[in-house]
Amino acid sequence: MENEKSNTIRSWYNEVWNSGNAGAIAEMMHPEANAFGLSPEPIVGSDGFRPFYEAFNNDYAGIHVTVEKMLVDGDYVTAICTVTATHKQSGKPVNFMGTSITRVQEGKITEGWNFFDFLTLNLQTGKISPEQLV
């Protein structure tokens, strides 16, 4: 069942990723939010998130995130997602899955734990070869 918190997360994926609206990052993410799992260190706030977002958009075109399932427990929203895009350098289509657990308070993202399959993404683009995994 959709509620205010799940609507916030659905809007995040639709606005920020599917529509490419970078301005929505500051609108939807608390300035002191912590995001884990996207870099070795936690990303802090919308200003900290923007470099990750810009780097991903520089490498991929036609980014689309489909929310497959969503679970809400209090302030926390878990979203299981499928991401599709085109790797700009190679022209290859990519497809990978991920899960985010996000805390939403007063309509803003305040914490996020991201578990996206960047290994599969990097295998599809050739950044990592299967031989490197052995």
N, CA, C and O atoms as CSV, one atom per row, in Angstrom:
chain,resi,resn,atom,element,x,y,z
A,1,MET,N,N,0.843,-1.179,0.000
A,1,MET,CA,C,0.000,0.000,0.000
A,1,MET,C,C,0.890,1.245,0.000
A,1,MET,O,O,1.786,1.374,0.834
A,2,GLU,N,N,0.644,2.133,-0.914
A,2,GLU,CA,C,1.425,3.362,-1.023
A,2,GLU,C,C,1.068,4.313,0.119
A,2,GLU,O,O,-0.093,4.425,0.512
A,3,ASN,N,N,2.081,4.989,0.641
A,3,ASN,CA,C,1.851,6.033,1.629
A,3,ASN,C,C,2.804,7.185,1.330
A,3,ASN,O,O,3.525,7.155,0.333
A,4,GLU,N,N,2.809,8.192,2.186
A,4,GLU,CA,C,3.632,9.379,1.953
A,4,GLU,C,C,5.110,9.021,1.792
A,4,GLU,O,O,5.791,9.570,0.926
A,5,LYS,N,N,5.603,8.110,2.616
A,5,LYS,CA,C,7.025,7.754,2.573
A,5,LYS,C,C,7.376,6.978,1.301
A,5,LYS,O,O,8.398,7.252,0.672
A,6,SER,N,N,6.546,6.028,0.926
A,6,SER,CA,C,6.820,5.294,-0.315
A,6,SER,C,C,6.656,6.206,-1.527
A,6,SER,O,O,7.375,6.050,-2.514
A,7,ASN,N,N,5.728,7.150,-1.469
A,7,ASN,CA,C,5.579,8.112,-2.566
A,7,ASN,C,C,6.824,8.977,-2.709
A,7,ASN,O,O,7.219,9.320,-3.823
A,8,THR,N,N,7.449,9.334,-1.578
A,8,THR,CA,C,8.689,10.115,-1.625
A,8,THR,C,C,9.773,9.339,-2.359
A,8,THR,O,O,10.476,9.901,-3.198
A,9,ILE,N,N,9.914,8.061,-2.054
A,9,ILE,CA,C,10.953,7.250,-2.693
A,9,ILE,C,C,10.632,7.016,-4.165
A,9,ILE,O,O,11.522,7.091,-5.012
A,10,ARG,N,N,9.388,6.739,-4.471
A,10,ARG,CA,C,9.006,6.568,-5.882
A,10,ARG,C,C,9.291,7.865,-6.652
A,10,ARG,O,O,9.789,7.823,-7.777
A,11,SER,N,N,8.978,9.005,-6.047
A,11,SER,CA,C,9.262,10.302,-6.681
A,11,SER,C,C,10.761,10.514,-6.859
A,11,SER,O,O,11.194,11.055,-7.877
A,12,TRP,N,N,11.559,10.090,-5.874
A,12,TRP,CA,C,13.019,10.206,-5.971
A,12,TRP,C,C,13.521,9.503,-7.235
A,12,TRP,O,O,14.261,10.092,-8.023
A,13,TYR,N,N,13.118,8.249,-7.425
A,13,TYR,CA,C,13.574,7.506,-8.601
A,13,TYR,C,C,13.028,8.124,-9.890
A,13,TYR,O,O,13.756,8.240,-10.876
A,14,ASN,N,N,11.766,8.516,-9.890
A,14,ASN,CA,C,11.180,9.095,-11.101
A,14,ASN,C,C,11.783,10.444,-11.450
A,14,ASN,O,O,12.133,10.688,-12.605
A,15,GLU,N,N,11.906,11.318,-10.468
A,15,GLU,CA,C,12.402,12.677,-10.729
A,15,GLU,C,C,13.910,12.710,-10.942
A,15,GLU,O,O,14.391,13.198,-11.965
A,16,VAL,N,N,14.652,12.186,-9.971
A,16,VAL,CA,C,16.109,12.308,-9.996
A,16,VAL,C,C,16.709,11.429,-11.087
A,16,VAL,O,O,17.527,11.895,-11.879
A,17,TRP,N,N,16.310,10.171,-11.132
A,17,TRP,CA,C,16.961,9.240,-12.060
A,17,TRP,C,C,16.246,9.147,-13.401
A,17,TRP,O,O,16.888,9.319,-14.437
A,18,ASN,N,N,14.957,8.884,-13.421
A,18,ASN,CA,C,14.267,8.668,-14.695
A,18,ASN,C,C,14.112,9.950,-15.508
A,18,ASN,O,O,14.215,9.920,-16.734
A,19,SER,N,N,13.867,11.070,-14.840
A,19,SER,CA,C,13.705,12.351,-15.541
A,19,SER,C,C,14.998,13.150,-15.609
A,19,SER,O,O,15.073,14.146,-16.329
A,20,GLY,N,N,16.017,12.725,-14.867
A,20,GLY,CA,C,17.295,13.437,-14.884
A,20,GLY,C,C,17.230,14.815,-14.264
A,20,GLY,O,O,17.971,15.715,-14.660
A,21,ASN,N,N,16.350,14.986,-13.294
A,21,ASN,CA,C,16.155,16.286,-12.653
A,21,ASN,C,C,17.109,16.431,-11.469
A,21,ASN,O,O,16.760,16.085,-10.340
A,22,ALA,N,N,18.304,16.938,-11.725
A,22,ALA,CA,C,19.306,17.101,-10.661
A,22,ALA,C,C,18.839,18.070,-9.588
A,22,ALA,O,O,19.250,17.950,-8.434
A,23,GLY,N,N,17.992,19.024,-9.940
A,23,GLY,CA,C,17.480,19.977,-8.963
A,23,GLY,C,C,16.633,19.326,-7.883
A,23,GLY,O,O,16.510,19.860,-6.781
A,24,ALA,N,N,16.046,18.173,-8.194
A,24,ALA,CA,C,15.208,17.475,-7.214
A,24,ALA,C,C,16.036,16.863,-6.091
A,24,ALA,O,O,15.495,16.544,-5.033
A,25,ILE,N,N,17.340,16.694,-6.304
A,25,ILE,CA,C,18.185,16.108,-5.259
A,25,ILE,C,C,18.111,16.956,-3.998
A,25,ILE,O,O,17.832,16.433,-2.919
A,26,ALA,N,N,18.355,18.249,-4.118
A,26,ALA,CA,C,18.334,19.144,-2.952
A,26,ALA,C,C,16.932,19.279,-2.374
A,26,ALA,O,O,16.775,19.483,-1.170
A,27,GLU,N,N,15.917,19.169,-3.214
A,27,GLU,CA,C,14.536,19.271,-2.744
A,27,GLU,C,C,14.123,18.054,-1.924
A,27,GLU,O,O,13.342,18.179,-0.980
A,28,MET,N,N,14.640,16.881,-2.276
A,28,MET,CA,C,14.159,15.644,-1.676
A,28,MET,C,C,15.095,15.046,-0.634
A,28,MET,O,O,14.685,14.189,0.149
A,29,MET,N,N,16.352,15.493,-0.619
A,29,MET,CA,C,17.348,14.926,0.289
A,29,MET,C,C,17.704,15.952,1.357
A,29,MET,O,O,18.032,17.096,1.043
A,30,HIS,N,N,17.639,15.542,2.606
A,30,HIS,CA,C,18.006,16.429,3.714
A,30,HIS,C,C,19.468,16.839,3.564
A,30,HIS,O,O,20.294,16.020,3.161
A,31,PRO,N,N,19.806,18.098,3.881
A,31,PRO,CA,C,21.185,18.562,3.694
A,31,PRO,C,C,22.225,17.793,4.506
A,31,PRO,O,O,23.412,17.832,4.184
A,32,GLU,N,N,21.791,17.097,5.556
A,32,GLU,CA,C,22.724,16.323,6.374
A,32,GLU,C,C,22.462,14.818,6.288
A,32,GLU,O,O,22.904,14.060,7.152
A,33,ALA,N,N,21.749,14.389,5.254
A,33,ALA,CA,C,21.456,12.967,5.074
A,33,ALA,C,C,22.748,12.181,4.881
A,33,ALA,O,O,23.737,12.705,4.369
A,34,ASN,N,N,22.724,10.928,5.293
A,34,ASN,CA,C,23.855,10.019,5.084
A,34,ASN,C,C,23.433,8.934,4.106
A,34,ASN,O,O,22.397,8.293,4.278
A,35,ALA,N,N,24.257,8.736,3.067
A,35,ALA,CA,C,24.015,7.672,2.093
A,35,ALA,C,C,25.197,6.712,2.128
A,35,ALA,O,O,26.350,7.121,1.990
A,36,PHE,N,N,24.899,5.448,2.312
A,36,PHE,CA,C,25.918,4.408,2.424
A,36,PHE,C,C,25.850,3.487,1.207
A,36,PHE,O,O,24.783,3.302,0.620
A,37,GLY,N,N,27.002,2.908,0.828
A,37,GLY,CA,C,27.039,1.895,-0.213
A,37,GLY,C,C,27.278,2.410,-1.618
A,37,GLY,O,O,27.268,1.623,-2.564
A,38,LEU,N,N,27.490,3.700,-1.783
A,38,LEU,CA,C,27.750,4.256,-3.112
A,38,LEU,C,C,29.204,4.650,-3.303
A,38,LEU,O,O,29.651,4.892,-4.423
A,39,SER,N,N,29.935,4.711,-2.202
A,39,SER,CA,C,31.358,5.051,-2.224
A,39,SER,C,C,31.979,4.454,-0.965
A,39,SER,O,O,31.253,4.026,-0.068
A,40,PRO,N,N,33.301,4.417,-0.882
A,40,PRO,CA,C,33.932,3.828,0.304
A,40,PRO,C,C,33.528,4.515,1.614
A,40,PRO,O,O,33.414,3.860,2.650
A,41,GLU,N,N,33.316,5.803,1.567
A,41,GLU,CA,C,32.897,6.556,2.750
A,41,GLU,C,C,31.441,6.976,2.579
A,41,GLU,O,O,30.967,7.094,1.449
A,42,PRO,N,N,30.720,7.204,3.681
A,42,PRO,CA,C,29.346,7.694,3.544
A,42,PRO,C,C,29.311,9.019,2.779
A,42,PRO,O,O,30.202,9.858,2.913
A,43,ILE,N,N,28.275,9.180,1.989
A,43,ILE,CA,C,28.026,10.438,1.289
A,43,ILE,C,C,27.122,11.265,2.187
A,43,ILE,O,O,26.110,10.768,2.683
A,44,VAL,N,N,27.482,12.524,2.398
A,44,VAL,CA,C,26.706,13.373,3.306
A,44,VAL,C,C,25.992,14.459,2.510
A,44,VAL,O,O,26.615,15.255,1.807
A,45,GLY,N,N,24.667,14.468,2.640
A,45,GLY,CA,C,23.838,15.523,2.087
A,45,GLY,C,C,23.719,15.532,0.578
A,45,GLY,O,O,24.382,14.777,-0.134
A,46,SER,N,N,22.841,16.423,0.113
A,46,SER,CA,C,22.614,16.540,-1.326
A,46,SER,C,C,23.865,17.020,-2.045
A,46,SER,O,O,24.124,16.601,-3.173
A,47,ASP,N,N,24.650,17.893,-1.410
A,47,ASP,CA,C,25.898,18.360,-2.027
A,47,ASP,C,C,26.902,17.220,-2.175
A,47,ASP,O,O,27.649,17.173,-3.153
A,48,GLY,N,N,26.924,16.305,-1.215
A,48,GLY,CA,C,27.809,15.151,-1.294
A,48,GLY,C,C,27.331,14.119,-2.304
A,48,GLY,O,O,28.140,13.407,-2.898
A,49,PHE,N,N,26.012,14.036,-2.500
A,49,PHE,CA,C,25.442,13.061,-3.431
A,49,PHE,C,C,25.628,13.479,-4.887
A,49,PHE,O,O,25.775,12.634,-5.771
A,50,ARG,N,N,25.621,14.771,-5.125
A,50,ARG,CA,C,25.658,15.280,-6.502
A,50,ARG,C,C,26.854,14.759,-7.317
A,50,ARG,O,O,26.650,14.402,-8.477
A,51,PRO,N,N,28.096,14.690,-6.784
A,51,PRO,CA,C,29.207,14.153,-7.598
A,51,PRO,C,C,28.982,12.702,-8.047
A,51,PRO,O,O,29.326,12.347,-9.174
A,52,PHE,N,N,28.407,11.862,-7.175
A,52,PHE,CA,C,28.086,10.486,-7.576
A,52,PHE,C,C,27.069,10.506,-8.713
A,52,PHE,O,O,27.232,9.814,-9.718
A,53,TYR,N,N,26.037,11.293,-8.545
A,53,TYR,CA,C,24.969,11.409,-9.537
A,53,TYR,C,C,25.523,11.887,-10.883
A,53,TYR,O,O,25.208,11.314,-11.926
A,54,GLU,N,N,26.338,12.927,-10.855
A,54,GLU,CA,C,26.901,13.478,-12.088
A,54,GLU,C,C,27.841,12.484,-12.769
A,54,GLU,O,O,27.825,12.358,-13.994
A,55,ALA,N,N,28.655,11.780,-11.989
A,55,ALA,CA,C,29.566,10.784,-12.559
A,55,ALA,C,C,28.783,9.659,-13.232
A,55,ALA,O,O,29.143,9.216,-14.323
A,56,PHE,N,N,27.716,9.199,-12.584
A,56,PHE,CA,C,26.912,8.124,-13.163
A,56,PHE,C,C,26.256,8.599,-14.456
A,56,PHE,O,O,26.233,7.873,-15.450
A,57,ASN,N,N,25.726,9.816,-14.439
A,57,ASN,CA,C,25.096,10.367,-15.640
A,57,ASN,C,C,26.106,10.659,-16.747
A,57,ASN,O,O,25.743,10.643,-17.924
A,58,ASN,N,N,27.349,10.921,-16.402
A,58,ASN,CA,C,28.385,11.111,-17.420
A,58,ASN,C,C,28.723,9.803,-18.126
A,58,ASN,O,O,29.100,9.806,-19.298
A,59,ASP,N,N,28.588,8.689,-17.416
A,59,ASP,CA,C,28.929,7.381,-17.980
A,59,ASP,C,C,27.759,6.678,-18.664
A,59,ASP,O,O,27.972,5.832,-19.533
A,60,TYR,N,N,26.520,7.018,-18.281
A,60,TYR,CA,C,25.349,6.284,-18.760
A,60,TYR,C,C,24.273,7.231,-19.269
A,60,TYR,O,O,24.059,8.309,-18.715
A,61,ALA,N,N,23.602,6.808,-20.333
A,61,ALA,CA,C,22.487,7.564,-20.912
A,61,ALA,C,C,21.205,6.758,-20.751
A,61,ALA,O,O,21.242,5.540,-20.574
A,62,GLY,N,N,20.081,7.443,-20.815
A,62,GLY,CA,C,18.791,6.757,-20.772
A,62,GLY,C,C,18.571,5.978,-19.499
A,62,GLY,O,O,17.964,4.907,-19.520
A,63,ILE,N,N,19.054,6.500,-18.395
A,63,ILE,CA,C,18.924,5.798,-17.110
A,63,ILE,C,C,17.446,5.684,-16.748
A,63,ILE,O,O,16.699,6.661,-16.776
A,64,HIS,N,N,17.051,4.460,-16.409
A,64,HIS,CA,C,15.669,4.243,-15.969
A,64,HIS,C,C,15.669,3.253,-14.807
A,64,HIS,O,O,16.220,2.156,-14.902
A,65,VAL,N,N,15.046,3.661,-13.726
A,65,VAL,CA,C,14.922,2.809,-12.542
A,65,VAL,C,C,13.462,2.392,-12.419
A,65,VAL,O,O,12.568,3.235,-12.342
A,66,THR,N,N,13.231,1.090,-12.402
A,66,THR,CA,C,11.897,0.545,-12.178
A,66,THR,C,C,11.847,-0.005,-10.763
A,66,THR,O,O,12.653,-0.862,-10.399
A,67,VAL,N,N,10.912,0.479,-9.970
A,67,VAL,CA,C,10.723,-0.046,-8.620
A,67,VAL,C,C,9.848,-1.288,-8.747
A,67,VAL,O,O,8.676,-1.203,-9.112
A,68,GLU,N,N,10.437,-2.444,-8.439
A,68,GLU,CA,C,9.736,-3.723,-8.574
A,68,GLU,C,C,8.855,-4.021,-7.358
A,68,GLU,O,O,7.717,-4.470,-7.495
A,69,LYS,N,N,9.393,-3.766,-6.192
A,69,LYS,CA,C,8.679,-4.016,-4.927
A,69,LYS,C,C,9.053,-2.926,-3.946
A,69,LYS,O,O,10.147,-2.366,-4.010
A,70,MET,N,N,8.140,-2.631,-3.041
A,70,MET,CA,C,8.415,-1.633,-2.022
A,70,MET,C,C,7.773,-2.090,-0.710
A,70,MET,O,O,6.627,-2.539,-0.686
A,71,LEU,N,N,8.535,-1.966,0.375
A,71,LEU,CA,C,8.044,-2.300,1.711
A,71,LEU,C,C,8.263,-1.100,2.611
A,71,LEU,O,O,9.310,-0.455,2.547
A,72,VAL,N,N,7.282,-0.797,3.450
A,72,VAL,CA,C,7.384,0.339,4.364
A,72,VAL,C,C,7.263,-0.164,5.790
A,72,VAL,O,O,6.371,-0.949,6.112
A,73,ASP,N,N,8.177,0.299,6.646
A,73,ASP,CA,C,8.137,-0.016,8.070
A,73,ASP,C,C,8.493,1.256,8.826
A,73,ASP,O,O,9.668,1.612,8.919
A,74,GLY,N,N,7.503,1.935,9.360
A,74,GLY,CA,C,7.749,3.195,10.058
A,74,GLY,C,C,8.321,4.227,9.109
A,74,GLY,O,O,7.718,4.538,8.082
A,75,ASP,N,N,9.498,4.765,9.454
A,75,ASP,CA,C,10.164,5.771,8.617
A,75,ASP,C,C,10.969,5.153,7.479
A,75,ASP,O,O,11.507,5.882,6.646
A,76,TYR,N,N,11.063,3.837,7.424
A,76,TYR,CA,C,11.957,3.167,6.477
A,76,TYR,C,C,11.193,2.596,5.285
A,76,TYR,O,O,10.134,1.986,5.433
A,77,VAL,N,N,11.761,2.813,4.103
A,77,VAL,CA,C,11.189,2.286,2.869
A,77,VAL,C,C,12.260,1.448,2.179
A,77,VAL,O,O,13.359,1.931,1.905
A,78,THR,N,N,11.930,0.197,1.903
A,78,THR,CA,C,12.821,-0.675,1.146
A,78,THR,C,C,12.278,-0.775,-0.271
A,78,THR,O,O,11.105,-1.082,-0.484
A,79,ALA,N,N,13.154,-0.511,-1.237
A,79,ALA,CA,C,12.759,-0.587,-2.644
A,79,ALA,C,C,13.688,-1.553,-3.372
A,79,ALA,O,O,14.911,-1.421,-3.318
A,80,ILE,N,N,13.089,-2.520,-4.048
A,80,ILE,CA,C,13.836,-3.433,-4.909
A,80,ILE,C,C,13.684,-2.895,-6.326
A,80,ILE,O,O,12.569,-2.718,-6.817
A,81,CYS,N,N,14.812,-2.637,-6.975
A,81,CYS,CA,C,14.799,-1.911,-8.247
A,81,CYS,C,C,15.544,-2.649,-9.352
A,81,CYS,O,O,16.464,-3.427,-9.097
A,82,THR,N,N,15.126,-2.386,-10.578
A,82,THR,CA,C,15.866,-2.777,-11.768
A,82,THR,C,C,16.296,-1.495,-12.464
A,82,THR,O,O,15.488,-0.591,-12.678
A,83,VAL,N,N,17.577,-1.426,-12.816
A,83,VAL,CA,C,18.124,-0.249,-13.486
A,83,VAL,C,C,18.526,-0.642,-14.902
A,83,VAL,O,O,19.214,-1.643,-15.107
A,84,THR,N,N,18.092,0.152,-15.875
A,84,THR,CA,C,18.532,-0.023,-17.254
A,84,THR,C,C,19.128,1.295,-17.738
A,84,THR,O,O,18.728,2.370,-17.291
A,85,ALA,N,N,20.075,1.199,-18.644
A,85,ALA,CA,C,20.725,2.385,-19.206
A,85,ALA,C,C,21.575,1.936,-20.385
A,85,ALA,O,O,21.618,0.755,-20.726
A,86,THR,N,N,22.245,2.895,-20.995
A,86,THR,CA,C,23.211,2.614,-22.053
A,86,THR,C,C,24.555,3.187,-21.642
A,86,THR,O,O,24.659,4.360,-21.286
A,87,HIS,N,N,25.584,2.348,-21.694
A,87,HIS,CA,C,26.937,2.796,-21.386
A,87,HIS,C,C,27.402,3.678,-22.545
A,87,HIS,O,O,27.516,3.211,-23.678
A,88,LYS,N,N,27.666,4.942,-22.259
A,88,LYS,CA,C,27.969,5.908,-23.321
A,88,LYS,C,C,29.214,5.540,-24.115
A,88,LYS,O,O,29.213,5.651,-25.341
A,89,GLN,N,N,30.259,5.112,-23.453
A,89,GLN,CA,C,31.528,4.838,-24.136
A,89,GLN,C,C,31.422,3.674,-25.122
A,89,GLN,O,O,31.945,3.746,-26.234
A,90,SER,N,N,30.742,2.601,-24.708
A,90,SER,CA,C,30.670,1.402,-25.553
A,90,SER,C,C,29.373,1.298,-26.347
A,90,SER,O,O,29.308,0.564,-27.333
A,91,GLY,N,N,28.346,2.023,-25.926
A,91,GLY,CA,C,27.038,1.901,-26.555
A,91,GLY,C,C,26.268,0.672,-26.113
A,91,GLY,O,O,25.186,0.396,-26.631
A,92,LYS,N,N,26.819,-0.076,-25.151
A,92,LYS,CA,C,26.178,-1.306,-24.680
A,92,LYS,C,C,25.025,-0.992,-23.720
A,92,LYS,O,O,25.142,-0.120,-22.860
A,93,PRO,N,N,23.904,-1.719,-23.882
A,93,PRO,CA,C,22.843,-1.598,-22.888
A,93,PRO,C,C,23.260,-2.330,-21.613
A,93,PRO,O,O,23.936,-3.358,-21.673
A,94,VAL,N,N,22.862,-1.805,-20.484
A,94,VAL,CA,C,23.149,-2.447,-19.201
A,94,VAL,C,C,21.846,-2.639,-18.444
A,94,VAL,O,O,20.872,-1.913,-18.642
A,95,ASN,N,N,21.859,-3.633,-17.575
A,95,ASN,CA,C,20.687,-3.985,-16.790
A,95,ASN,C,C,21.196,-4.615,-15.504
A,95,ASN,O,O,21.910,-5.618,-15.546
A,96,PHE,N,N,20.838,-4.041,-14.363
A,96,PHE,CA,C,21.257,-4.613,-13.088
A,96,PHE,C,C,20.201,-4.296,-12.038
A,96,PHE,O,O,19.340,-3.441,-12.240
A,97,MET,N,N,20.284,-4.996,-10.923
A,97,MET,CA,C,19.293,-4.823,-9.858
A,97,MET,C,C,19.937,-4.237,-8.616
A,97,MET,O,O,21.160,-4.209,-8.476
A,98,GLY,N,N,19.092,-3.778,-7.733
A,98,GLY,CA,C,19.576,-3.262,-6.467
A,98,GLY,C,C,18.443,-3.082,-5.482
A,98,GLY,O,O,17.264,-3.135,-5.829
A,99,THR,N,N,18.838,-2.870,-4.253
A,99,THR,CA,C,17.892,-2.626,-3.174
A,99,THR,C,C,18.361,-1.417,-2.393
A,99,THR,O,O,19.552,-1.260,-2.124
A,100,SER,N,N,17.426,-0.571,-2.034
A,100,SER,CA,C,17.750,0.552,-1.154
A,100,SER,C,C,16.840,0.491,0.061
A,100,SER,O,O,15.659,0.157,-0.036
A,101,ILE,N,N,17.414,0.819,1.196
A,101,ILE,CA,C,16.649,0.987,2.431
A,101,ILE,C,C,16.833,2.450,2.804
A,101,ILE,O,O,17.946,2.891,3.090
A,102,THR,N,N,15.748,3.188,2.800
A,102,THR,CA,C,15.821,4.634,2.941
A,102,THR,C,C,14.943,5.102,4.088
A,102,THR,O,O,13.804,4.661,4.242
A,103,ARG,N,N,15.489,5.995,4.882
A,103,ARG,CA,C,14.713,6.608,5.956
A,103,ARG,C,C,14.164,7.940,5.456
A,103,ARG,O,O,14.908,8.778,4.947
A,104,VAL,N,N,12.860,8.124,5.605
A,104,VAL,CA,C,12.191,9.349,5.175
A,104,VAL,C,C,11.568,10.006,6.396
A,104,VAL,O,O,10.774,9.393,7.110
A,105,GLN,N,N,11.938,11.264,6.628
A,105,GLN,CA,C,11.383,12.028,7.740
A,105,GLN,C,C,10.951,13.394,7.224
A,105,GLN,O,O,11.708,14.087,6.544
A,106,GLU,N,N,9.729,13.763,7.556
A,106,GLU,CA,C,9.166,15.052,7.147
A,106,GLU,C,C,9.322,15.281,5.645
A,106,GLU,O,O,9.630,16.386,5.198
A,107,GLY,N,N,9.104,14.213,4.878
A,107,GLY,CA,C,9.112,14.313,3.427
A,107,GLY,C,C,10.475,14.347,2.772
A,107,GLY,O,O,10.568,14.525,1.557
A,108,LYS,N,N,11.556,14.179,3.562
A,108,LYS,CA,C,12.908,14.222,2.998
A,108,LYS,C,C,13.663,12.940,3.333
A,108,LYS,O,O,13.432,12.311,4.366
A,109,ILE,N,N,14.564,12.574,2.440
A,109,ILE,CA,C,15.445,11.432,2.678
A,109,ILE,C,C,16.493,11.857,3.695
A,109,ILE,O,O,17.204,12.841,3.491
A,110,THR,N,N,16.587,11.105,4.803
A,110,THR,CA,C,17.563,11.438,5.843
A,110,THR,C,C,18.679,10.404,5.956
A,110,THR,O,O,19.763,10.718,6.449
A,111,GLU,N,N,18.428,9.182,5.506
A,111,GLU,CA,C,19.447,8.132,5.504
A,111,GLU,C,C,19.136,7.173,4.366
A,111,GLU,O,O,17.975,6.977,4.005
A,112,GLY,N,N,20.184,6.577,3.803
A,112,GLY,CA,C,19.968,5.589,2.759
A,112,GLY,C,C,21.079,4.561,2.736
A,112,GLY,O,O,22.259,4.904,2.805
A,113,TRP,N,N,20.698,3.303,2.640
A,113,TRP,CA,C,21.645,2.198,2.489
A,113,TRP,C,C,21.379,1.596,1.118
A,113,TRP,O,O,20.263,1.165,0.825
A,114,ASN,N,N,22.400,1.568,0.288
A,114,ASN,CA,C,22.248,1.170,-1.110
A,114,ASN,C,C,23.019,-0.111,-1.391
A,114,ASN,O,O,24.214,-0.207,-1.109
A,115,PHE,N,N,22.326,-1.083,-1.944
A,115,PHE,CA,C,22.912,-2.376,-2.270
A,115,PHE,C,C,22.625,-2.674,-3.742
A,115,PHE,O,O,21.784,-3.514,-4.062
A,116,PHE,N,N,23.331,-1.980,-4.628
A,116,PHE,CA,C,23.138,-2.160,-6.063
A,116,PHE,C,C,24.254,-3.029,-6.620
A,116,PHE,O,O,25.391,-2.970,-6.152
A,117,ASP,N,N,23.924,-3.834,-7.617
A,117,ASP,CA,C,24.843,-4.824,-8.170
A,117,ASP,C,C,25.800,-4.173,-9.173
A,117,ASP,O,O,25.698,-4.388,-10.380
A,118,PHE,N,N,26.728,-3.375,-8.643
A,118,PHE,CA,C,27.698,-2.701,-9.498
A,118,PHE,C,C,28.698,-3.691,-10.110
A,118,PHE,O,O,29.334,-3.371,-11.114
A,119,LEU,N,N,28.846,-4.880,-9.526
A,119,LEU,CA,C,29.704,-5.905,-10.125
A,119,LEU,C,C,29.140,-6.313,-11.486
A,119,LEU,O,O,29.868,-6.339,-12.479
A,120,THR,N,N,27.858,-6.628,-11.531
A,120,THR,CA,C,27.219,-6.979,-12.802
A,120,THR,C,C,27.314,-5.822,-13.786
A,120,THR,O,O,27.586,-6.033,-14.968
A,121,LEU,N,N,27.095,-4.615,-13.314
A,121,LEU,CA,C,27.210,-3.434,-14.175
A,121,LEU,C,C,28.609,-3.348,-14.784
A,121,LEU,O,O,28.751,-3.148,-15.990
A,122,ASN,N,N,29.633,-3.497,-13.959
A,122,ASN,CA,C,31.012,-3.390,-14.447
A,122,ASN,C,C,31.407,-4.552,-15.356
A,122,ASN,O,O,32.233,-4.374,-16.251
A,123,LEU,N,N,30.838,-5.728,-15.147
A,123,LEU,CA,C,31.061,-6.846,-16.073
A,123,LEU,C,C,30.430,-6.546,-17.436
A,123,LEU,O,O,31.026,-6.830,-18.475
A,124,GLN,N,N,29.231,-5.976,-17.426
A,124,GLN,CA,C,28.536,-5.679,-18.680
A,124,GLN,C,C,29.252,-4.612,-19.503
A,124,GLN,O,O,29.183,-4.631,-20.732
A,125,THR,N,N,29.932,-3.691,-18.845
A,125,THR,CA,C,30.611,-2.605,-19.566
A,125,THR,C,C,32.064,-2.934,-19.877
A,125,THR,O,O,32.730,-2.183,-20.589
A,126,GLY,N,N,32.563,-4.046,-19.352
A,126,GLY,CA,C,33.944,-4.434,-19.597
A,126,GLY,C,C,34.950,-3.801,-18.655
A,126,GLY,O,O,36.156,-3.965,-18.840
A,127,LYS,N,N,34.478,-3.085,-17.654
A,127,LYS,CA,C,35.410,-2.508,-16.669
A,127,LYS,C,C,36.076,-3.601,-15.847
A,127,LYS,O,O,37.194,-3.436,-15.358
A,128,ILE,N,N,35.372,-4.721,-15.703
A,128,ILE,CA,C,35.898,-5.905,-15.018
A,128,ILE,C,C,35.651,-7.088,-15.944
A,128,ILE,O,O,34.575,-7.207,-16.530
A,129,SER,N,N,36.642,-7.962,-16.079
A,129,SER,CA,C,36.459,-9.165,-16.897
A,129,SER,C,C,36.140,-10.340,-15.980
A,129,SER,O,O,36.516,-10.330,-14.808
A,130,PRO,N,N,35.449,-11.353,-16.503
A,130,PRO,CA,C,35.155,-12.528,-15.683
A,130,PRO,C,C,36.419,-13.178,-15.123
A,130,PRO,O,O,36.395,-13.744,-14.030
A,131,GLU,N,N,37.520,-13.097,-15.869
A,131,GLU,CA,C,38.780,-13.689,-15.420
A,131,GLU,C,C,39.296,-13.013,-14.147
A,131,GLU,O,O,39.974,-13.646,-13.337
A,132,GLN,N,N,38.982,-11.759,-13.976
A,132,GLN,CA,C,39.429,-11.038,-12.785
A,132,GLN,C,C,38.714,-11.514,-11.524
A,132,GLN,O,O,39.151,-11.212,-10.414
A,133,LEU,N,N,37.640,-12.241,-11.684
A,133,LEU,CA,C,36.862,-12.701,-10.537
A,133,LEU,C,C,37.349,-14.032,-9.993
A,133,LEU,O,O,36.931,-14.457,-8.916
A,134,VAL,N,N,38.227,-14.688,-10.730
A,134,VAL,CA,C,38.705,-16.018,-10.327
A,134,VAL,C,C,39.867,-15.895,-9.380
A,134,VAL,O,O,40.406,-16.906,-8.929
